[in-house]
Amino acid sequence: IRSATKLTAAIIKATAEKAGSKLRLIARAGVGVDNVDLKAASAAGVMVVNSPLSATNSVVELALGHLLAQARQITRADRTLRDGKWLKNELVGHELAGKNLGFIGFGRIGQALGRVALALGMNIHVYDPFLPDSVLANFNATRHATVQDVFRACTHITIHAFLSPQTRHMVNTEMIGLMPGVAPDGTKCGNHIVNCGRGGIIDEEAAAAALKSGKLNSLALDVFEVEPCGKSPLFESDRFQASPHIGASTIEAQNRVGAEIAGAV
C-alpha cells in the first residue's frame, strides 16, 4: 500500500479472520505507517514493514525548494508576472543564511535537511524527545524541551513528525502566535512554515487566518488533512504555496521504494 490506503482495525480483523486468509504481511511503500492500525495488525499476527530510506533525499529537496521559494517569493512572483504585473519593488525577499530553522522531528529526513540548512548558514533548533544528544552535537543544534520553545525561537519552521493524537493540530493559532517574526541578525523576515511530513499536524483553518492577519508570512504544504484537499481557505492567500503530496514523487525515489519493499518482504 501507499499513503492513501487506510487499513483500519475493522479491515485487518475482518480479513485476518476470514476462512483461509493468507494475510501475513502489510508492506507500506513509504515512511509513515500511521495509515495502518498497528495494534490490530499485531493482534492478528500480521507483520507491518515500510521503506523508511527510499524517499529521504527527495523529500529533503522538496522541503528545501519550498523554503527557498518562500524566502524569495518565487511562486508569488510567477503568478503575478503571468497576470502581467511587474512587482519588482514589492517582491523583496530575505536570505535563509542567519535565520533560525526549527525542526519538529529530527529523524532521517530532518537530519538530512539539517545538513543542507547548515551549508546555507542557518541555525538549527530542534524539538525531538526521542533523539540522543550525540546526534545534535553534529549540527551544533539547540535542543528545546517543548514545541512552544522552538516556535518562540524560530522564524522558519519545518515539520517532520508523524501524525498522532499528540501531534494533530499541534500547529495552531496559539503556536503560530509565538513566532518572533524577527531573525537573530535583526532581519524582519516574518514567519514561515513548511510541512512535508504529515497532513493534520497543521490546523489549516488557523493557518489560513494567520496568513490573512499577517502573523504568518508564508505557508508551504505538501500534505493536507484531507487529500485530495479540494477547495481550501488557504488558497485565498497569495502567500500560500502548495504541492499535491509529491515528496516521494521522483524517478529515483520510486525505484528505491520498490527495491526496499521487496527486500523487506
Contacts in CASP RR format, 6 or more apart in sequence:
PFRMAT RR
TARGET T0000
AUTHOR 0000-0000-0000
METHOD contacts of the structure
MODEL  1
IRSATKLTAAIIKATAEKAGSKLRLIARAGVGVDNVDLKAASAAGVMVVN
SPLSATNSVVELALGHLLAQARQITRADRTLRDGKWLKNELVGHELAGKN
LGFIGFGRIGQALGRVALALGMNIHVYDPFLPDSVLANFNATRHATVQDV
FRACTHITIHAFLSPQTRHMVNTEMIGLMPGVAPDGTKCGNHIVNCGRGG
IIDEEAAAAALKSGKLNSLALDVFEVEPCGKSPLFESDRFQASPHIGAST
IEAQNRVGAEIAGAV
1 7 0 8 1.000
1 26 0 8 1.000
1 27 0 8 1.000
1 28 0 8 1.000
1 29 0 8 1.000
1 35 0 8 1.000
1 36 0 8 1.000
2 28 0 8 1.000
2 29 0 8 1.000
2 30 0 8 1.000
3 30 0 8 1.000
3 32 0 8 1.000
3 35 0 8 1.000
3 245 0 8 1.000
4 35 0 8 1.000
4 227 0 8 1.000
5 35 0 8 1.000
6 35 0 8 1.000
7 26 0 8 1.000
7 35 0 8 1.000
7 36 0 8 1.000
7 37 0 8 1.000
7 41 0 8 1.000
8 37 0 8 1.000
8 40 0 8 1.000
9 37 0 8 1.000
9 39 0 8 1.000
9 40 0 8 1.000
12 23 0 8 1.000
12 26 0 8 1.000
12 37 0 8 1.000
12 40 0 8 1.000
12 41 0 8 1.000
12 44 0 8 1.000
12 46 0 8 1.000
13 40 0 8 1.000
13 43 0 8 1.000
13 44 0 8 1.000
15 21 0 8 1.000
15 23 0 8 1.000
16 23 0 8 1.000
16 44 0 8 1.000
16 45 0 8 1.000
16 46 0 8 1.000
17 44 0 8 1.000
23 44 0 8 1.000
23 46 0 8 1.000
24 46 0 8 1.000
24 47 0 8 1.000
25 46 0 8 1.000
25 47 0 8 1.000
25 48 0 8 1.000
25 49 0 8 1.000
25 265 0 8 1.000
26 36 0 8 1.000
26 41 0 8 1.000
26 46 0 8 1.000
26 47 0 8 1.000
26 48 0 8 1.000
26 49 0 8 1.000
27 48 0 8 1.000
27 49 0 8 1.000
27 50 0 8 1.000
27 261 0 8 1.000
27 264 0 8 1.000
27 265 0 8 1.000
28 35 0 8 1.000
28 36 0 8 1.000
28 48 0 8 1.000
28 49 0 8 1.000
28 50 0 8 1.000
28 51 0 8 1.000
29 50 0 8 1.000
29 51 0 8 1.000
29 54 0 8 1.000
29 257 0 8 1.000
29 258 0 8 1.000
29 261 0 8 1.000
30 50 0 8 1.000
30 51 0 8 1.000
30 52 0 8 1.000
30 54 0 8 1.000
30 55 0 8 1.000
30 248 0 8 1.000
30 257 0 8 1.000
31 50 0 8 1.000
31 51 0 8 1.000
31 52 0 8 1.000
31 55 0 8 1.000
31 109 0 8 1.000
32 50 0 8 1.000
32 52 0 8 1.000
32 162 0 8 1.000
32 198 0 8 1.000
33 48 0 8 1.000
33 50 0 8 1.000
34 162 0 8 1.000
34 163 0 8 1.000
34 164 0 8 1.000
34 198 0 8 1.000
36 48 0 8 1.000
38 48 0 8 1.000
41 47 0 8 1.000
41 48 0 8 1.000
49 261 0 8 1.000
49 264 0 8 1.000
49 265 0 8 1.000
50 264 0 8 1.000
51 256 0 8 1.000
51 257 0 8 1.000
51 258 0 8 1.000
51 260 0 8 1.000
51 261 0 8 1.000
51 264 0 8 1.000
52 108 0 8 1.000
53 108 0 8 1.000
53 256 0 8 1.000
53 260 0 8 1.000
54 248 0 8 1.000
54 253 0 8 1.000
54 256 0 8 1.000
54 257 0 8 1.000
54 258 0 8 1.000
54 259 0 8 1.000
54 260 0 8 1.000
55 247 0 8 1.000
55 248 0 8 1.000
55 253 0 8 1.000
55 256 0 8 1.000
55 257 0 8 1.000
56 108 0 8 1.000
56 109 0 8 1.000
56 112 0 8 1.000
57 112 0 8 1.000
57 252 0 8 1.000
57 253 0 8 1.000
58 247 0 8 1.000
58 248 0 8 1.000
58 249 0 8 1.000
58 250 0 8 1.000
58 252 0 8 1.000
58 253 0 8 1.000
59 109 0 8 1.000
59 196 0 8 1.000
59 197 0 8 1.000
59 247 0 8 1.000
59 248 0 8 1.000
60 109 0 8 1.000
60 110 0 8 1.000
60 112 0 8 1.000
60 113 0 8 1.000
60 116 0 8 1.000
61 250 0 8 1.000
62 196 0 8 1.000
62 222 0 8 1.000
62 243 0 8 1.000
62 246 0 8 1.000
62 247 0 8 1.000
63 109 0 8 1.000
63 113 0 8 1.000
63 158 0 8 1.000
63 194 0 8 1.000
63 196 0 8 1.000
63 222 0 8 1.000
64 113 0 8 1.000
64 116 0 8 1.000
66 194 0 8 1.000
66 196 0 8 1.000
66 220 0 8 1.000
66 222 0 8 1.000
66 241 0 8 1.000
66 243 0 8 1.000
67 96 0 8 1.000
67 101 0 8 1.000
67 156 0 8 1.000
67 158 0 8 1.000
67 192 0 8 1.000
67 194 0 8 1.000
67 220 0 8 1.000
68 74 0 8 1.000
68 96 0 8 1.000
69 75 0 8 1.000
69 220 0 8 1.000
69 241 0 8 1.000
70 192 0 8 1.000
70 194 0 8 1.000
70 218 0 8 1.000
70 220 0 8 1.000
70 241 0 8 1.000
71 93 0 8 1.000
71 94 0 8 1.000
71 95 0 8 1.000
71 96 0 8 1.000
71 189 0 8 1.000
71 192 0 8 1.000
72 91 0 8 1.000
72 93 0 8 1.000
73 91 0 8 1.000
73 93 0 8 1.000
73 218 0 8 1.000
75 241 0 8 1.000
76 91 0 8 1.000
76 238 0 8 1.000
76 239 0 8 1.000
77 87 0 8 1.000
77 91 0 8 1.000
79 238 0 8 1.000
80 87 0 8 1.000
80 91 0 8 1.000
80 238 0 8 1.000
81 87 0 8 1.000
93 189 0 8 1.000
94 183 0 8 1.000
94 187 0 8 1.000
94 189 0 8 1.000
94 190 0 8 1.000
95 187 0 8 1.000
96 117 0 8 1.000
96 120 0 8 1.000
96 121 0 8 1.000
96 122 0 8 1.000
96 156 0 8 1.000
97 120 0 8 1.000
97 121 0 8 1.000
97 122 0 8 1.000
98 121 0 8 1.000
98 122 0 8 1.000
98 123 0 8 1.000
98 183 0 8 1.000
98 184 0 8 1.000
98 185 0 8 1.000
98 187 0 8 1.000
99 122 0 8 1.000
99 123 0 8 1.000
99 154 0 8 1.000
99 155 0 8 1.000
99 156 0 8 1.000
99 183 0 8 1.000
99 184 0 8 1.000
99 185 0 8 1.000
99 187 0 8 1.000
99 189 0 8 1.000
100 122 0 8 1.000
100 123 0 8 1.000
100 125 0 8 1.000
100 153 0 8 1.000
100 154 0 8 1.000
100 155 0 8 1.000
100 156 0 8 1.000
100 183 0 8 1.000
100 184 0 8 1.000
101 114 0 8 1.000
101 117 0 8 1.000
101 122 0 8 1.000
101 123 0 8 1.000
101 124 0 8 1.000
101 125 0 8 1.000
101 154 0 8 1.000
101 156 0 8 1.000
101 157 0 8 1.000
101 158 0 8 1.000
102 124 0 8 1.000
102 125 0 8 1.000
102 126 0 8 1.000
102 127 0 8 1.000
102 150 0 8 1.000
102 153 0 8 1.000
102 154 0 8 1.000
102 156 0 8 1.000
102 157 0 8 1.000
102 158 0 8 1.000
103 110 0 8 1.000
103 113 0 8 1.000
103 114 0 8 1.000
103 124 0 8 1.000
103 125 0 8 1.000
103 126 0 8 1.000
103 127 0 8 1.000
103 128 0 8 1.000
103 150 0 8 1.000
103 158 0 8 1.000
103 160 0 8 1.000
104 127 0 8 1.000
104 128 0 8 1.000
104 147 0 8 1.000
104 150 0 8 1.000
104 157 0 8 1.000
104 158 0 8 1.000
104 159 0 8 1.000
104 160 0 8 1.000
104 161 0 8 1.000
104 170 0 8 1.000
104 171 0 8 1.000
104 201 0 8 1.000
105 126 0 8 1.000
105 127 0 8 1.000
105 128 0 8 1.000
105 131 0 8 1.000
105 159 0 8 1.000
105 160 0 8 1.000
105 161 0 8 1.000
106 126 0 8 1.000
106 127 0 8 1.000
106 128 0 8 1.000
106 131 0 8 1.000
106 135 0 8 1.000
106 136 0 8 1.000
106 141 0 8 1.000
106 160 0 8 1.000
107 128 0 8 1.000
107 131 0 8 1.000
107 160 0 8 1.000
109 160 0 8 1.000
109 196 0 8 1.000
109 197 0 8 1.000
110 158 0 8 1.000
110 160 0 8 1.000
111 135 0 8 1.000
111 139 0 8 1.000
113 158 0 8 1.000
113 160 0 8 1.000
114 122 0 8 1.000
114 124 0 8 1.000
114 139 0 8 1.000
115 139 0 8 1.000
117 124 0 8 1.000
118 124 0 8 1.000
118 139 0 8 1.000
118 140 0 8 1.000
122 156 0 8 1.000
123 142 0 8 1.000
123 184 0 8 1.000
124 139 0 8 1.000
124 140 0 8 1.000
124 141 0 8 1.000
124 142 0 8 1.000
125 141 0 8 1.000
125 142 0 8 1.000
125 144 0 8 1.000
125 150 0 8 1.000
125 153 0 8 1.000
125 154 0 8 1.000
126 136 0 8 1.000
126 139 0 8 1.000
126 141 0 8 1.000
126 142 0 8 1.000
126 143 0 8 1.000
126 144 0 8 1.000
126 150 0 8 1.000
127 143 0 8 1.000
127 144 0 8 1.000
127 146 0 8 1.000
127 147 0 8 1.000
127 149 0 8 1.000
127 150 0 8 1.000
133 143 0 8 1.000
136 143 0 8 1.000
142 153 0 8 1.000
144 150 0 8 1.000
144 153 0 8 1.000
147 170 0 8 1.000
147 175 0 8 1.000
148 175 0 8 1.000
148 178 0 8 1.000
150 157 0 8 1.000
151 157 0 8 1.000
151 175 0 8 1.000
151 176 0 8 1.000
151 177 0 8 1.000
151 178 0 8 1.000
151 179 0 8 1.000
152 178 0 8 1.000
152 179 0 8 1.000
152 180 0 8 1.000
153 180 0 8 1.000
154 179 0 8 1.000
154 180 0 8 1.000
155 179 0 8 1.000
155 180 0 8 1.000
155 181 0 8 1.000
155 182 0 8 1.000
155 183 0 8 1.000
155 189 0 8 1.000
155 190 0 8 1.000
155 191 0 8 1.000
155 192 0 8 1.000
156 191 0 8 1.000
156 192 0 8 1.000
156 193 0 8 1.000
156 194 0 8 1.000
157 171 0 8 1.000
157 179 0 8 1.000
157 191 0 8 1.000
157 192 0 8 1.000
157 193 0 8 1.000
157 194 0 8 1.000
158 193 0 8 1.000
158 194 0 8 1.000
158 195 0 8 1.000
158 196 0 8 1.000
159 171 0 8 1.000
159 193 0 8 1.000
159 194 0 8 1.000
159 195 0 8 1.000
159 196 0 8 1.000
159 197 0 8 1.000
159 198 0 8 1.000
159 201 0 8 1.000
159 202 0 8 1.000
160 196 0 8 1.000
160 197 0 8 1.000
161 167 0 8 1.000
161 170 0 8 1.000
161 197 0 8 1.000
161 198 0 8 1.000
161 201 0 8 1.000
162 198 0 8 1.000
163 198 0 8 1.000
163 199 0 8 1.000
163 200 0 8 1.000
163 201 0 8 1.000
167 198 0 8 1.000
167 201 0 8 1.000
168 200 0 8 1.000
168 201 0 8 1.000
169 200 0 8 1.000
169 201 0 8 1.000
169 202 0 8 1.000
169 203 0 8 1.000
169 206 0 8 1.000
170 201 0 8 1.000
170 202 0 8 1.000
171 193 0 8 1.000
171 195 0 8 1.000
171 201 0 8 1.000
171 202 0 8 1.000
171 203 0 8 1.000
171 206 0 8 1.000
171 207 0 8 1.000
172 203 0 8 1.000
172 206 0 8 1.000
173 203 0 8 1.000
173 206 0 8 1.000
173 209 0 8 1.000
173 210 0 8 1.000
176 191 0 8 1.000
176 193 0 8 1.000
176 206 0 8 1.000
176 207 0 8 1.000
176 210 0 8 1.000
176 215 0 8 1.000
176 216 0 8 1.000
177 210 0 8 1.000
177 215 0 8 1.000
179 190 0 8 1.000
179 191 0 8 1.000
179 215 0 8 1.000
179 216 0 8 1.000
180 191 0 8 1.000
181 188 0 8 1.000
181 189 0 8 1.000
181 190 0 8 1.000
181 191 0 8 1.000
181 217 0 8 1.000
182 188 0 8 1.000
182 189 0 8 1.000
182 190 0 8 1.000
183 189 0 8 1.000
189 217 0 8 1.000
190 217 0 8 1.000
191 215 0 8 1.000
191 216 0 8 1.000
191 217 0 8 1.000
192 216 0 8 1.000
192 217 0 8 1.000
192 218 0 8 1.000
192 219 0 8 1.000
192 220 0 8 1.000
193 202 0 8 1.000
193 207 0 8 1.000
193 216 0 8 1.000
193 218 0 8 1.000
193 219 0 8 1.000
193 220 0 8 1.000
194 220 0 8 1.000
194 221 0 8 1.000
195 201 0 8 1.000
195 202 0 8 1.000
195 220 0 8 1.000
195 221 0 8 1.000
195 222 0 8 1.000
195 223 0 8 1.000
196 222 0 8 1.000
196 223 0 8 1.000
196 247 0 8 1.000
197 222 0 8 1.000
197 223 0 8 1.000
198 223 0 8 1.000
199 221 0 8 1.000
199 223 0 8 1.000
199 224 0 8 1.000
199 225 0 8 1.000
199 227 0 8 1.000
200 223 0 8 1.000
200 224 0 8 1.000
200 225 0 8 1.000
202 219 0 8 1.000
202 221 0 8 1.000
202 225 0 8 1.000
204 224 0 8 1.000
204 225 0 8 1.000
204 232 0 8 1.000
204 233 0 8 1.000
204 234 0 8 1.000
205 233 0 8 1.000
207 216 0 8 1.000
207 219 0 8 1.000
207 234 0 8 1.000
208 232 0 8 1.000
208 233 0 8 1.000
208 234 0 8 1.000
208 236 0 8 1.000
208 237 0 8 1.000
208 240 0 8 1.000
210 216 0 8 1.000
210 219 0 8 1.000
211 218 0 8 1.000
211 219 0 8 1.000
211 234 0 8 1.000
211 237 0 8 1.000
211 239 0 8 1.000
211 240 0 8 1.000
212 236 0 8 1.000
212 237 0 8 1.000
216 239 0 8 1.000
217 239 0 8 1.000
218 239 0 8 1.000
218 240 0 8 1.000
218 241 0 8 1.000
219 234 0 8 1.000
219 237 0 8 1.000
219 239 0 8 1.000
219 240 0 8 1.000
219 241 0 8 1.000
220 240 0 8 1.000
220 241 0 8 1.000
220 242 0 8 1.000
221 234 0 8 1.000
221 240 0 8 1.000
221 241 0 8 1.000
221 242 0 8 1.000
221 243 0 8 1.000
222 242 0 8 1.000
222 243 0 8 1.000
222 244 0 8 1.000
222 245 0 8 1.000
222 246 0 8 1.000
222 247 0 8 1.000
223 245 0 8 1.000
224 232 0 8 1.000
224 245 0 8 1.000
227 244 0 8 1.000
227 245 0 8 1.000
228 244 0 8 1.000
229 242 0 8 1.000
229 244 0 8 1.000
234 240 0 8 1.000
234 242 0 8 1.000
235 242 0 8 1.000
247 253 0 8 1.000
248 254 0 8 1.000
248 257 0 8 1.000
END
